[in-house]
Amino acid sequence: MENLLCLYKPVGQTSLQTIRAFQDRFPEYKEQTLSVAGRLDPMAEGLLLVLIGEENKQRKYYEALEKAYEFDVLFGITTDSYDLLGFPKLIRSSPLTKQERVFMYRYMKTKTGKQIQTYPPFSSKPVHGKPLYYWARKGEIDQKNLPTKEVFIRQLSLQRAATISMKSLFSQITSQIEKLYGDFRQDDILSSWKTLAKEHQSAEFSVVTFEISCSSGTYVRAITNEMGDFLKTGAVTDSITRTRIGNFSIDDALRV
């Protein structure tokens, strides 16, 4: 029996739900101690590193490994969660201008090396004995006094850009949110997106794909939100795929 697994987590599952699905398919692992070295948000997908049995004693080593992600940024909308699983607010209903694309490149040049990153409101960072998302859901969070941490970004590169209509965007959001299991406010959030889509049917948005290599604990959603603030267009993380953890690749991941 192996002591380490690479699993592919699909959109809509928590990391724990992916492990449970693996154990259902391979019952011989049900009596083993399995844990994830580096969780993924429910709306993210990609590589999970699963430690088995005695390998759990090496958790700190695996958790500290550099991560790589491919992620899409949707410009023109913000949400309270910095991804699609949040209540949306329309900032602008047209694609990026040429000048805004120039500003985007300027932003990228500032985002390598050591950075001080602000935790997203919907994150697991403990504050007063509870994770930040607990306070965010209760509406008891001070956006101006969120905790920060030091991260390291080795590389941030732009891969491609496209335009998406409101109709296509809403179809994508509906498909992804309907995959969720558990209480993530999804009914109210989907209703809010539906209202936005109905009121702005002709809207179009820029979607830009990036790749990033960064230290463990870096929040891609926070980078997206900061980029939207920098451009004054607003931005939300449209999708996140983790492609690498250290030398472990998504190409080696088992889909269950």
Residue, then its C-alpha position, 0 to 999 in steps of 0.5 A: m500500500e502506498n504512503l502518498l497519493c496524488l488525487y484530482k479534486p473536482v469543482g464542487q467538492t471539499s478536499l475531505q469529500t474527495i478523500r471520502a470518494f477515494q475511500d469508497r472506490f478503494p475500501e482497503y484505505k478506509e481503515q487508514t489515516l488519510s489527510v491532505a497536505g494543502r487543501l483547496d477551496p470548494m470552487a477550486e480543482g486540481l492536485l491534492l496531495v494525500l498522506i497515508g498512515e505514518e507519512n502524516k508525520q511528515r505533514k509540515y514538509y509537504e505543506a511547505l512545498e511550493k504550489a503552482y496554479e492556473f487561474d482565470v480572472l473575471f474583470g468587472i465584478t466583485t464578490d465578498s468571497y473573491d470567487l464565484l461563490g459569493f454575492p456579486k456586485l457589478i462594477r462595469s459591464s464592458p471588457l478591459t480597455k487597452q490602457e487597463r491592459v497596460f495597467m494589468y502588466r504593470y501590476m504583474k511586475t510588482k507581484t514577484g518576490k516577497q509580498i505582504q498578503t491580506y487574508p480573504p474574509f472567507s478563509s480559514k485563518p483563525v481570529h478570536g478562536k474562529p476562522l475568518y469565514y465564521w465572522a464573514r458569514k455573520g457580517e462581523i468582520d472589519q475589512k480594513n483590519l484583516p490579518t496579513k501574512e508574508v508570501f513569496i511569488r516566484q512567477l506570475s505570467l499571463q497565458r491568454a485572454a478572452t471575452i465572455s457574455m453575461k449569458s455564458l457567465f451565468s450558465q457557467i456559474t449555475s453549473q459550478i454552484e449546483k455541484l456543491y454539497g454542503d452549506f455554502r450559501q449557494d441558494d442565496i448566492l445563485s439567486s443573487w447572480k440570477t438577478l444580476a444576469k437578468e438586469h445586465q443581459s448585454a454585459e460582457f467581461s474580460v477573462v484573463t488566464f494566469e499561471i503562478s508559482c508561489s509559496s504555500g499558503t498564498y491565496v490566489r483569490a487575494i491576488t485577484n481581488e488586489m488586481g481588480d482594486f489596482l485597475k479600479t475595475g473590480a475582479v473575481t476569481d473565475s476558476i482555479t486549478r492547482t497544477r503542481i505541489g513541489n515535484f508532484s504534478i497534476d498529470d499524476a493525479l488519480r480522478v475518483 
